[in-house]
């Protein structure tokens, strides 16, 4: 197999990062000066009561640096979706010009429960019903290819309509309607000490592109 090459800015002109407290103190102004940091997803919450220790700081600093922001929630399989949504509502400000709320769905770092499709669908629907459109009508859902194939493929109608954010660090996404592509988990950027996840807006995605047009016009 040919070695994997990260997407170029010519082919994927809107690129960004996703971070949490694990990245430590971040120099957001330094990040904003780099052409491949147009947006940043930052961890806000996890489960029913955990809040990322650096979320509030990162949220404000990214705004001041002019980077388009989005918050994500790590969805645990061991707490009701409604409780998890209440945690998000108490933590993430509702502000115009931000990316839709994201839920991170994965087994890594989660509790030991393996939900059925029906259980997962019920709790995710309860989660978004509780949010009641506070962060936009169409959320973003993050997962890797195996998780997508196990729960979502052929079963999309059981879940809320969503933008798809796919982790694929060895090849371009194979899902045709992918909106965001996480292509690296060991990126290096000025302003962050240590590795960071790298992402790109898929060229065919138009629903999220308007946020970057608005940012460019300011």
C-alpha positions as CSV (number, residue, x, y, z in Angstrom):
1,X,0.0,0.0,0.0
2,X,1.1,3.5,-0.8
3,X,1.9,5.7,2.3
4,X,-1.0,7.9,3.4
5,X,-0.6,11.5,2.5
6,X,-2.5,14.1,4.6
7,X,-5.0,16.2,2.6
8,X,-3.5,19.3,1.0
9,X,-4.9,22.8,1.5
10,X,-5.5,23.0,-2.2
11,X,-7.9,20.0,-2.1
12,X,-9.2,20.6,1.5
13,X,-8.9,24.4,2.0
14,X,-10.8,24.5,5.3
15,X,-8.8,22.6,7.9
16,X,-8.8,22.7,11.7
17,X,-8.3,20.8,15.0
18,X,-10.1,19.2,17.9
19,X,-8.7,19.5,21.4
20,X,-9.4,19.0,25.1
21,X,-7.7,19.7,28.3
22,X,-5.1,17.1,27.3
23,X,-3.5,19.8,25.0
24,X,-2.8,22.0,28.0
25,X,-2.3,25.7,27.6
26,X,-2.8,26.8,24.0
27,X,-1.5,29.9,22.2
28,X,-4.6,30.6,20.2
29,X,-3.2,33.7,18.4
30,X,-0.3,31.6,17.2
31,X,-2.7,28.9,16.0
32,X,-4.8,31.4,14.2
33,X,-1.8,32.6,12.2
34,X,-1.5,29.1,10.5
35,X,-3.5,28.5,7.3
36,X,-4.6,25.0,8.4
37,X,-6.3,26.1,11.6
38,X,-9.6,27.7,10.4
39,X,-11.7,25.9,13.0
40,X,-11.4,24.2,16.4
41,X,-13.7,21.7,18.1
42,X,-13.2,21.6,21.8
43,X,-14.3,19.2,24.4
44,X,-16.9,20.7,26.7
45,X,-18.6,17.8,28.5
46,X,-18.7,14.1,29.1
47,X,-21.6,12.0,30.5
48,X,-24.0,13.6,33.0
49,X,-21.7,15.7,35.1
50,X,-18.1,16.0,33.8
51,X,-16.9,19.3,32.3
52,X,-13.6,19.7,30.6
53,X,-11.3,21.8,32.8
54,X,-10.1,24.1,30.0
55,X,-13.3,24.4,28.0
56,X,-14.4,27.9,29.2
57,X,-10.8,29.2,28.7
58,X,-10.5,27.7,25.2
59,X,-13.9,28.8,24.1
60,X,-13.2,32.4,24.9
61,X,-9.6,32.4,23.6
62,X,-10.5,30.8,20.3
63,X,-13.2,33.5,19.7
64,X,-10.8,36.3,20.5
65,X,-8.3,34.7,18.0
66,X,-10.9,34.7,15.2
67,X,-11.1,30.9,14.9
68,X,-14.5,29.3,14.2
69,X,-15.5,27.3,17.2
70,X,-17.5,24.2,18.0
71,X,-18.1,22.3,21.3
72,X,-18.3,18.5,21.6
73,X,-19.8,16.2,24.1
74,X,-18.4,12.7,24.8
75,X,-21.4,10.5,25.0
76,X,-21.3,7.8,27.6
77,X,-23.4,4.6,27.2
78,X,-24.0,4.4,31.0
79,X,-26.0,7.6,31.6
80,X,-29.4,8.6,30.2
81,X,-29.2,10.9,27.1
82,X,-31.5,13.4,28.8
83,X,-29.1,13.9,31.7
84,X,-26.1,14.3,29.4
85,X,-28.0,17.0,27.4
86,X,-28.6,18.9,30.6
87,X,-24.9,18.9,31.3
88,X,-24.3,20.4,27.8
89,X,-26.9,23.1,28.3
90,X,-25.4,24.1,31.6
91,X,-21.9,24.3,30.1
92,X,-21.9,25.4,26.5
93,X,-22.9,28.9,25.7
94,X,-25.4,29.5,22.9
95,X,-23.7,31.9,20.5
96,X,-24.3,32.7,16.8
97,X,-21.6,31.9,14.3
98,X,-20.4,28.7,16.0
99,X,-20.3,25.1,14.6
100,X,-23.3,22.9,15.6
101,X,-23.0,20.9,18.8
102,X,-21.1,17.6,18.3
103,X,-21.5,14.2,20.1
104,X,-18.5,12.0,20.2
105,X,-19.5,8.3,19.8
106,X,-16.8,5.7,20.4
107,X,-16.0,2.7,22.6
108,X,-12.5,4.0,23.5
109,X,-12.6,5.6,26.9
110,X,-16.3,4.8,27.4
111,X,-18.0,2.7,30.0
112,X,-18.2,-1.1,29.7
113,X,-21.8,-1.2,28.3
114,X,-22.2,-2.1,24.7
115,X,-25.6,-0.8,23.7
116,X,-27.9,-2.3,21.1
117,X,-28.8,-0.2,18.1
118,X,-32.2,0.4,19.6
119,X,-30.8,1.4,22.9
120,X,-28.3,3.8,21.4
121,X,-30.9,5.3,19.1
122,X,-33.3,5.9,22.0
123,X,-30.7,7.6,24.1
124,X,-29.3,9.8,21.3
125,X,-32.8,10.9,20.4
126,X,-33.6,11.7,24.0
127,X,-30.3,13.7,24.2
128,X,-31.3,15.9,21.2
129,X,-34.9,16.2,22.3
130,X,-33.7,17.7,25.6
131,X,-31.4,20.1,23.7
132,X,-34.5,21.2,21.8
133,X,-32.5,22.8,19.0
134,X,-30.5,25.2,21.3
135,X,-27.4,24.7,19.2
136,X,-29.0,24.5,15.8
137,X,-31.4,22.0,14.3
138,X,-28.8,19.7,12.7
139,X,-26.0,18.4,15.0
140,X,-22.7,16.8,14.2
141,X,-22.0,13.2,15.1
142,X,-18.4,11.9,15.3
143,X,-17.3,8.3,15.1
144,X,-14.9,6.0,13.3
145,X,-15.8,3.7,10.4
146,X,-16.4,0.5,12.5
147,X,-18.8,2.4,14.8
148,X,-20.6,3.9,11.8
149,X,-21.0,0.4,10.2
150,X,-22.2,-1.2,13.4
151,X,-24.8,1.3,14.4
152,X,-25.6,3.8,11.6
153,X,-25.2,2.1,8.3
154,X,-28.7,1.2,6.9
155,X,-30.2,2.5,10.2
156,X,-29.8,6.3,9.6
157,X,-33.5,7.0,9.9
158,X,-33.5,5.9,13.5
159,X,-31.2,8.7,14.4
160,X,-31.6,12.5,14.2
161,X,-30.5,14.1,10.9
162,X,-26.9,15.0,11.3
163,X,-23.6,16.1,9.8
164,X,-21.1,13.2,9.8
165,X,-17.6,13.7,11.2
166,X,-15.6,10.6,10.4
167,X,-12.3,9.5,11.9
168,X,-10.1,7.9,9.2
169,X,-6.3,8.3,9.8
170,X,-5.1,5.9,7.1
171,X,-7.2,6.8,4.1
172,X,-9.8,9.3,2.8
173,X,-13.3,8.6,4.1
174,X,-15.3,5.9,2.3
175,X,-18.6,7.3,3.4
176,X,-20.0,9.5,0.6
177,X,-21.8,12.1,2.8
178,X,-19.0,12.7,5.2
179,X,-18.9,16.4,6.3
180,X,-15.7,16.5,8.4
181,X,-12.7,14.2,8.2
182,X,-10.4,13.6,11.1
183,X,-7.2,12.6,9.3
184,X,-4.6,12.6,12.0
185,X,-4.2,12.2,15.7
186,X,-0.6,13.1,16.0
187,X,-0.4,16.5,14.3
188,X,2.1,19.2,15.3
189,X,1.2,22.9,15.3
190,X,2.8,26.0,16.6
191,X,1.0,27.0,19.7
192,X,0.3,23.5,21.0
193,X,2.9,21.5,22.9
194,X,2.5,17.8,21.9
195,X,0.3,16.0,19.4
196,X,-3.1,17.2,18.3
197,X,-6.0,15.9,16.2
198,X,-6.2,17.3,12.7
199,X,-9.4,17.7,10.7
200,X,-10.7,19.0,7.4
201,X,-14.0,20.1,6.1
202,X,-15.0,17.9,3.2
203,X,-15.0,19.8,-0.1
204,X,-18.6,18.8,-0.9
205,X,-20.0,20.0,2.4
206,X,-21.9,23.2,1.9
207,X,-24.1,23.4,5.0
208,X,-21.1,24.3,7.3
209,X,-19.2,26.3,4.7
210,X,-21.4,29.4,5.3
211,X,-19.8,29.9,8.7
212,X,-16.4,30.4,7.1
213,X,-17.8,32.7,4.5
214,X,-19.3,34.8,7.3
215,X,-16.0,34.8,9.2
216,X,-14.0,35.9,6.1
217,X,-16.3,38.8,5.5
218,X,-15.8,40.3,9.0
